[in-house]
Amino acid sequence: MTRKIGILASGHVGSTIAHQLIIEGTTDSLVMIDPNVKKLAADVLDFQDAQANLDHHTTVFAGHYADLADADIVVSAFGNIAEAWKTPTDRFAEFSYSKQYVEASAPQLKASGFHGVLIVISNPCDVITSLFQKMTALPRNQVIGTGTLLDSARMKRATAAALDIDPRSVDGYSLGEHGNSQFVAWSTVRVLGEPIKKLLASGQYPDLDLDQIDHDAKMGGHTVFFGKQYTNYGISAAAVRLIKAVLNDAHAELPVSNYYEPSDTYLGYPAIIGKQGIVKQLKLELTVQEQAQLKKSADFIKSKTAEALKNAE
């Protein structure tokens, strides 16, 4: 069966995702849509020029929303660097731009008859994911944000660096907002066959500072952004991992932005991912402190959303 993916926006992130999908042969057909027709045409031709030297063939073309009717997955990768730079430590800086893009693209996506899984990267991720779900009327399980999948990877990178191990040897989650109110749920983190807090209590790693690792995970995106004025590799790897989980009906456990009913909002929380998106949301046994942090993050998302919507009127 032919696999088809659409990418909305061919900026730093969209083009990097496209490149990884093409290099790995993840999809048979790739539809790219961007209002910057000149940039889009250049990217598509560049990808087509790569085909003769790759192990896989992918049909890549600049398309229209009507071409997404039979897509398995559509990825929202739009963003605005100029807006982000106005308040570079706050992902809500892009809200006004992102909201307008959703308002322009969601009706066209809905009209196309698209009924696959929509993966949202655009910031502020949790809010834009929610807006897309409401404006496309797709079932909640089929609209997913990358959420704290990237933040969890940053936590694993920082934890692994502190312990001198591979980040893939670290399990656990950052939860809540893909933004400043996120937190590492240390009760979920395991390394070297042990819960990390047990390892810490053993005294084997006296220099292990969980607060510093939490800070490093939270600030990782800002460090990259200030260094080169955008981020792309980390988020693209997260997005492609999520794309593969959907395409392969993998039932993989990933911390993504999905609707969390107890707080009535989208936020980063682990779920099982399959062909139709969210198969099942996990039920974590968080500590009392972590439960309070999750509620605080959810409340922050909702209050910032209300504020941003009011300012955008």
N, C-alpha and C positions, 0 to 999 in steps of 0.2 A: 504494500500500500504506500502511495506517495506521501511523503511528509512535507508539509508546507508551513512556513513561518513568515509573519510580517513584522517589520520593524518600523515604528513611527518615530522618525527623526534620525538623521545620519550625522549627528555631531560626534564629539569625542567618544561618548559611551556607545551610541548606536552603531557606529562604524567599527568599534573594537569588538563588540558582540558579533557583528556580521562576519568580521575577519575570523574569529575563533570558530564560529559555526561552519564556515566554508573550509577552513584548514582541517577541521576534524571530520568533515563530511556528515555533520549532524542532521542536516535537512536536505531534501532533494530540490526544493524550490524556495527561494528567498525573495520576498517582495519588500522593497524599500520605498518609503513615502516620506517626503520632506518638502516644505514650501520653498526651500532654497534649491531651485531646480538645477542651477549650475553646479553646486557642490554635490548634489545627489548624482547627477550624470557622471561627474568625475569619479566618484566613489564606485559606482556600478561598473564603469569601464575599467577601472583599476582592478576590481575583483575579477572581471572577466579575463583580463590580461594574465592573471595569476593561474587560471585554470590549467593551462598546458603543463605547468610544473607541479601540480598537486596530485595526490593519490586518489582524490575523490572528485566527482563532478557535481556541481550545484548550479542550477539555473537561477541566475541573479538578474533581477530587472527592476527598474523604476516603475512603480505601479500607481494604482488609485485604490480608494477604499473598496470599490466594487470587487477588486481582485482578492479581497480578504474573506469573501463569503465562505470559502471552503478551507480556510487556514486552520491548522490545528492550534496554533498559538499566535497571538499578537503581543508584541512587546512595546510598551510606551517608554521611550528613552529620551523624550524631549526635556530641555532645560534651558536656562538662560544665565550665562556666566556673568553678564553685566549686572543682572539683578542680584545674583548670589554675592557679588563683591560689595554690595551696599551694606550687608551685614554678614560677613563671611563665616561667622561662628553660629549662625542661626539658619537652619534649612527652610524656615518659613519666609525667608527673604525672597524666595522664588514663588511664593504662593500666588500673587496676583497674575504673574505671567502664566504659571501652570494652570490656574483656574480657567483662564481665557482659552488656553490650548485644549483643555478637556471639553469646554463648552463648544469649541469648534469641531473637535474630532469625534467625540462620543456619539452625537447624532448620526454622523456619517458611518461610523462603525456599526451602529445599530441598524441603520437602513440597509447596509450591505448584506445583512442576514448572518453575520458572523455569530457562531455559536460554540466556539472553542474556548480556550483558556486565555484570559488576558493577564499578562504579567506587567506590573507597574514598577518602574524604577524612579520616575520623576519625583522631585522633592516639592514640598514635604511629603514623603512617601506614603505614610499612613493615611493622611487626609486625601491626597490625590487618588489613592486606591479606592477609598470610600466614595469619592465623587464620581469616579468612573463607574463604580457598581450601580450607583443610583441613576446615572444618566444613560447608561446602556441597558439597564434593567436585566442584565445577566444575573443568574443566580449567584449568591455570595460565594459559593464554593468555587466558582469559575473565575473569580477576580482576586488576584493575589499580588501583594507587593513583595519586593525583595526584603523589605523590613530589616530585621536584625540578623539576617543571614550573613551579611557582610560584617556587621559589628561583632558577631560571634567568631568570625574568622580572625578579626583583629585581636580579639581576646585570646584566641588560640595562639596567634603569632607572638603576642607579648608574654603569655604564660610559657610557651615553648622556649623563648629566648632566655627567660629567667632560669629555666631548668636544663637548658642545653639539650633539648630533644626536638623531634620533628613536630610541627604544629598539628599534623594529622594524628599524633598520638595523644592529643588533648580532646576530651569530650566535654560538652556542656554548652550553656547558652548565655548570651546577652538578651535581655527581654525589654519589652516596652516600646517606646518611640524610637524610630530611626532618627535620633537627634539627641539633644542635650539631656533629656530626662531618662535616657536608657540606663540600664545597670546590669552588671554581671550577677547572675543568680549562682553564687558560689556553691550552694547546696547541690547543684546539678553537675558541677565540674569534677571530672575524674582524670587523674594522670598516674602513670606508673602503677596501674592496678589498684589505686586507692582513691577515695574521695580526697580532694585537694586539702580540705581543712584537717583531715586526719593526718595527712602528710606534713602539714604545717605544724600540728600539735606534737608530732614526733620529735621535732627539734633537728631533723636532718638537714633542713634548709633554712637556717636562721636569717638569711638575707631575703627570703621570699616575702615580698610586700604586696598583698592582694589589693590594697587601696591604690597603689601605684599602677598595678596592672590594669585595674578598672579604669583609671584615668588615661592610661596609654591607649586602651581600646577605644575609649570615647573620643580621644583627641587625634586618633590616627588619620581620620579623614581630613581634619583641619590641617595637619602637618603636610599631607600630600597636596592639598589644595593651595596652601600658601607657597609650596615649593614650585609648583608648575602651573598654577591657576586653574586647574581642573583635576578631577580624578577619573580614571577609566579602567585600569587593569583589575583592581580588586573587585569592583562592582560588576564588571563584565564576567569575571570568573564565577561570581555568585549567581548572576543571572543565567549563565549557561548551565550551571549545575541544576538550577531549578527547571530550566527548559528540558533538560535531559530526563529529569524525574517525571515530568509530564509526558513527554513523547514515549518513554519506555514503560509507562504505567508502573513505575518502580516501587511505589509505596514506600518511598524514602522519608525518613524523619528529618524535617528541616525547620529551623526557626524563621518563619516568614511572617509578613504582615497579613493577618487574616482576621475575620470578624470574631471578636471576643465578647460573647454574650453577657457575661457578668458585668462588664463595664460599658456595654453598648457602644463599642468603637472598634475600629481596626487598630491593631498593634502587633508588635513582634512577639510571637508565641509559637512553640513547636507544634507541627501538625504532620500528618501523613499525607504525602503528595502522590497523586496518581493521574491517570488519563483525564479525569474530569476535574482536576484541581485538588481541592481539599477533600480528602477521603474521610479523615477523622482528626479532630483536635485532641492533643494529649491533655492529660490532667496531672499537672506537676504537683508534688507535695512540697510546696515552698515553705520556708520558715515564715514566722510572723512578720519579721522585718522585711523579707522579700515580698510578701503579700502587700504590705504597706507601700513598698517602692513601686510595685506594679500598679496599684491603685493611683498613686501620685502621678505616675507617668501617663496613665489613661486620662486622668482629670486634666493634666497639662495639654494633652492632645486635643481634648474636647474644648477646653477654654481658648486655646490658641486658634482652633478652627472657627469658633464663634466670633472671635475678635477679627480674624482675617476676613471672614465672610462679610462682616459688617463694614470693614474698611474698604472692601472691594465693591460695595454697592454703589 
